[in-house]
């Protein structure tokens, strides 16, 4: 996978198509990424000692890597294999 943590990406498919954000986490085994501020889902959280209030929380869910495209410095969508910092 050519997309790494901290890369700027644009979502090209799904309910958040067209949104942009930076990659916060990469799951290599499942080819999924979490993008900041994109693909928000609501989760019902039971009260715990760490979170005594509980309730409904909103968090980012993972997207498949095929649904995001890498953005270059001029905010244009580029192909991931054209990265300058990736050695062949």
N, CA and C of each residue as an Amber inpcrd file, in Angstrom:
protein
   264
   0.8420000  -1.1780000   0.0000000   0.0000000   0.0000000   0.0000000
   0.8890000   1.2430000   0.0000000   0.5750000   2.1920000  -0.8670000
   1.4080000   3.3770000  -1.0220000   0.9650000   4.5420000  -0.1350000
  -0.2240000   4.4790000   0.4290000  -0.7220000   5.5630000   1.2820000
  -0.2360000   5.3220000   2.7000000   0.3010000   6.3820000   3.3110000
   0.8770000   6.2760000   4.6440000   0.1980000   7.2580000   5.5920000
   0.4350000   7.1010000   6.8800000  -0.1200000   7.9960000   7.8770000
   0.3820000   9.4160000   7.6440000  -0.5330000  10.3700000   7.6850000
  -0.1870000  11.7690000   7.4860000  -0.3990000  12.2700000   6.0660000
  -0.6530000  11.3880000   5.1140000  -0.9030000  11.7970000   3.7260000
  -2.2490000  12.5020000   3.6080000  -2.3340000  13.4550000   2.7100000
  -3.6010000  14.1150000   2.3990000  -4.2790000  13.3210000   1.2920000
  -5.5500000  12.9700000   1.5070000  -6.2890000  12.1690000   0.5380000
  -7.6660000  12.7790000   0.2860000  -8.2910000  12.3800000  -0.8340000
  -9.6610000  12.7530000  -1.1770000 -10.4610000  11.4660000  -1.3550000
 -11.6710000  11.4390000  -0.8050000 -12.5460000  10.2830000  -0.9360000
 -13.1780000  10.3220000  -2.3220000 -13.0990000   9.2050000  -3.0600000
 -13.6120000   9.1760000  -4.4310000 -14.8550000   8.3170000  -4.5800000
 -15.3020000   7.6510000  -3.5060000 -16.4960000   6.8130000  -3.5790000
 -17.1450000   6.7400000  -2.2050000 -18.4600000   6.5630000  -2.1980000
 -19.1840000   6.4020000  -0.9480000 -19.9330000   7.6490000  -0.5430000
 -20.4670000   7.6370000   0.6770000 -21.3230000   8.7310000   1.1370000
 -20.5590000  10.0340000   1.3530000 -19.2540000   9.9680000   1.5560000
 -18.4330000  11.1670000   1.7770000 -17.5960000  11.5110000   0.5540000
 -18.0840000  11.1840000  -0.6310000 -17.3460000  11.4320000  -1.8710000
 -17.0350000  12.9220000  -2.0060000 -15.7660000  13.2220000  -2.3060000
 -15.3320000  14.5950000  -2.4950000 -14.7000000  15.2280000  -1.2760000
 -14.8720000  14.6410000  -0.0980000 -14.2790000  15.1960000   1.1140000
 -12.7890000  14.8900000   1.1590000 -12.0500000  15.7870000   1.8270000
 -10.6040000  15.6280000   1.9470000 -10.2110000  15.5940000   3.4120000
  -9.0850000  14.9630000   3.6900000  -8.5720000  14.8950000   5.0450000
  -7.2370000  14.1960000   5.0640000  -6.6370000  14.1370000   6.2450000
  -5.3500000  13.4580000   6.3580000  -5.5590000  12.0830000   6.9870000
  -4.7180000  11.1520000   6.6170000  -4.8080000   9.7730000   7.0980000
  -4.2630000   9.7250000   8.5200000  -5.0800000   9.2170000   9.4550000
  -4.6460000   9.1290000  10.8440000  -4.1480000   7.7350000  11.2130000
  -4.6700000   6.7100000  10.5350000  -4.2410000   5.3430000  10.8390000
  -4.3620000   4.4800000   9.5950000  -3.4380000   3.5280000   9.4490000
  -3.4250000   2.6230000   8.2990000  -3.4410000   1.1960000   8.8180000
  -4.3460000   0.3770000   8.2540000  -4.4230000  -1.0430000   8.5840000
  -3.9200000  -1.8190000   7.3720000  -2.6890000  -2.3210000   7.4410000
  -2.0580000  -2.9650000   6.2900000  -2.6940000  -4.3030000   5.9230000
  -3.0880000  -5.0990000   6.9050000  -3.6150000  -6.4300000   6.6180000
  -4.9600000  -6.3820000   5.9100000  -5.7810000  -5.3870000   6.2130000
  -7.1120000  -5.3100000   5.6150000  -7.2040000  -4.2400000   4.5400000
  -6.1190000  -3.5480000   4.2200000  -6.0790000  -2.4840000   3.2090000
  -7.1010000  -1.3860000   3.4980000  -7.1560000  -0.9370000   4.7270000
  -8.0870000   0.1160000   5.1220000  -7.3470000   1.2720000   5.7670000
  -7.9420000   2.4550000   5.6860000  -7.3710000   3.6560000   6.2900000
  -8.4640000   4.4100000   7.0390000  -8.0580000   5.1620000   8.0610000
  -8.9630000   6.0720000   8.7530000  -8.5490000   7.4800000   8.3760000
  -9.5060000   8.2610000   7.8510000  -9.2480000   9.6270000   7.4060000
  -9.9250000  10.5780000   8.3900000  -9.1900000  11.6000000   8.7960000
  -9.6780000  12.5550000   9.7840000 -10.9050000  13.3140000   9.2710000
 -12.0100000  13.2490000  10.0260000 -13.2250000  13.9770000   9.6930000
 -14.0890000  13.3620000   8.6100000 -13.7730000  12.1500000   8.1690000
 -14.5090000  11.5070000   7.0790000 -15.0790000  10.1810000   7.5710000
 -16.2440000   9.7890000   7.0400000 -16.9070000   8.5220000   7.3600000
 -17.2270000   8.4220000   8.8500000 -17.8860000   9.4440000   9.3670000
 -18.2690000   9.4690000  10.7750000 -19.4360000   8.5210000  11.0130000
 -19.3560000   7.7550000  12.0890000 -20.4250000   6.8540000  12.5030000
 -20.7370000   7.1070000  13.9720000 -21.9480000   6.7650000  14.3730000
 -22.3450000   6.9140000  15.7720000 -22.2700000   5.5560000  16.4420000
 -21.6710000   5.5440000  17.6390000 -21.4970000   4.3000000  18.3800000
 -22.1340000   4.4670000  19.7480000 -22.9090000   3.4800000  20.1510000
 -23.5270000   3.4950000  21.4710000 -22.5150000   2.9170000  22.4580000
 -22.0560000   3.7410000  23.3910000 -20.9860000   3.3740000  24.3160000
 -21.5660000   3.1410000  25.7060000 -21.3080000   1.9690000  26.2860000
 -21.7200000   1.7160000  27.6600000 -20.8370000   2.5040000  28.6080000
 -21.3450000   2.9110000  29.7370000 -20.4920000   3.6000000  30.7160000
 -19.3920000   2.6650000  31.2350000 -18.1730000   3.1780000  31.2940000
 -17.0360000   2.4340000  31.8360000 -16.3350000   3.3290000  32.8430000
 -15.2990000   2.8200000  33.4710000 -14.5400000   3.6560000  34.4060000
 -13.8230000   4.7750000  33.6770000 -13.3470000   4.4960000  32.4710000
 -12.6480000   5.5240000  31.6980000 -13.6250000   6.5630000  31.1640000
 -14.8160000   6.1400000  30.7770000 -15.8460000   7.0250000  30.2180000
 -17.1310000   6.8130000  31.0220000 -17.2480000   7.4340000  32.2230000
 -18.3890000   7.1410000  33.0920000 -19.7290000   7.6270000  32.5490000
 -19.7260000   8.5980000  31.6500000 -20.9700000   9.1330000  31.1050000
 -21.6100000   8.1620000  30.1090000 -20.8080000   7.5580000  29.2350000
 -21.3520000   6.6680000  28.2230000 -22.1370000   7.4620000  27.1920000
 -23.1370000   6.8490000  26.5650000 -23.9790000   7.5340000  25.6000000
 -23.5620000   7.2630000  24.1700000 -24.0070000   8.1480000  23.2730000
 -23.7240000   7.9890000  21.8460000 -22.5350000   8.8610000  21.4880000
 -21.4740000   8.2390000  20.9680000 -20.2880000   8.9890000  20.5550000
 -20.1380000   8.8980000  19.0400000 -19.5010000   9.9120000  18.4670000
 -19.2550000   9.9250000  17.0210000 -17.7750000   9.7060000  16.7820000
 -17.4480000   8.7990000  15.8790000 -16.0460000   8.5140000  15.5760000
 -15.8920000   8.1940000  14.1020000 -14.6420000   8.2450000  13.6230000
 -14.3610000   7.9250000  12.2260000 -14.2340000   6.4200000  12.0620000
 -14.8280000   5.9070000  11.0040000 -14.7140000   4.4880000  10.6750000
 -13.7160000   4.3370000   9.5250000 -13.2250000   3.1220000   9.3420000
 -12.2220000   2.8530000   8.3110000 -12.8540000   2.8130000   6.9220000
 -12.0630000   3.2630000   5.9360000 -12.4340000   3.1990000   4.5240000
 -11.4730000   2.2730000   3.8180000 -11.9400000   1.6020000   2.7630000
 -11.0310000   0.7910000   1.9750000 -10.1140000   1.7170000   1.1850000
  -8.8750000   1.3190000   1.0080000  -7.8770000   2.1670000   0.3590000
  -8.2300000   2.4640000  -1.0970000  -9.0500000   1.6250000  -1.7240000
  -9.4330000   1.8720000  -3.1080000 -10.4240000   3.0290000  -3.2320000
 -11.0220000   3.4590000  -2.1270000 -11.9830000   4.5550000  -2.1440000
 -11.3590000   5.9120000  -1.8610000 -10.0410000   5.9830000  -1.7250000
  -9.3590000   7.2590000  -1.5120000  -8.2500000   7.4200000  -2.5500000
  -7.9750000   8.6820000  -2.8980000  -6.8700000   8.9960000  -3.8140000
  -5.9530000   9.9870000  -3.1350000  -4.6730000   9.8440000  -3.3840000
  -3.6590000  10.7070000  -2.8230000  -3.7280000  12.0900000  -3.4460000
  -3.5850000  13.1470000  -2.6260000  -3.5490000  14.5170000  -3.1270000
  -2.1050000  14.9820000  -3.1580000  -1.7220000  15.7010000  -4.2190000
  -0.3870000  16.2710000  -4.2450000  -0.4310000  17.6770000  -3.6390000
   0.6770000  18.4070000  -3.6890000   0.7800000  19.7070000  -3.0270000
  -0.1400000  20.7590000  -3.6350000  -0.5320000  20.6120000  -4.8930000
  -1.4090000  21.5950000  -5.5370000  -2.8770000  21.1790000  -5.4600000
  -3.2280000  20.2620000  -4.5200000  -4.5970000  19.7940000  -4.2990000
  -5.1890000  19.0550000  -5.4940000  -4.3430000  18.4910000  -6.3510000
  -4.8230000  17.6840000  -7.4650000  -4.7200000  16.2170000  -7.0820000
  -5.6520000  15.4240000  -7.5710000  -5.6200000  13.9880000  -7.3070000
  -4.5250000  13.3700000  -8.1540000  -3.7110000  12.5500000  -7.5320000
  -2.6360000  11.8910000  -8.2630000  -2.6980000  10.3980000  -7.9810000
  -2.0130000   9.6460000  -8.7860000  -1.9370000   8.2140000  -8.5520000
  -0.9230000   7.9350000  -7.4600000  -1.2040000   6.9510000  -6.6350000
  -0.3660000   6.6840000  -5.4710000   1.0100000   6.1790000  -5.8630000
   1.1550000   5.5340000  -7.0240000   2.4590000   4.9960000  -7.3660000
   3.3810000   6.0690000  -7.9520000   2.9320000   7.3280000  -8.0530000
   3.7830000   8.3970000  -8.5460000   4.3910000   9.2150000  -7.4160000
   4.4100000   8.6940000  -6.2110000   4.9780000   9.4160000  -5.0720000
   6.4740000   9.5910000  -5.2760000   6.9890000  10.7200000  -4.8570000
   8.4130000  10.9920000  -4.9780000   9.2230000  10.2730000  -3.9040000
   8.6430000  10.0870000  -2.7230000   9.4100000   9.5060000  -1.6250000
   9.3720000   7.9820000  -1.5870000   8.6790000   7.3260000  -2.5050000
   8.6290000   5.8640000  -2.5480000   9.7330000   5.3510000  -3.4720000
  10.5810000   4.4980000  -2.9170000  11.6670000   3.9340000  -3.7190000
  11.1830000   2.7060000  -4.4480000  11.6400000   2.5240000  -5.6510000
  11.2480000   1.3480000  -6.4470000  12.1980000   0.2090000  -6.2460000
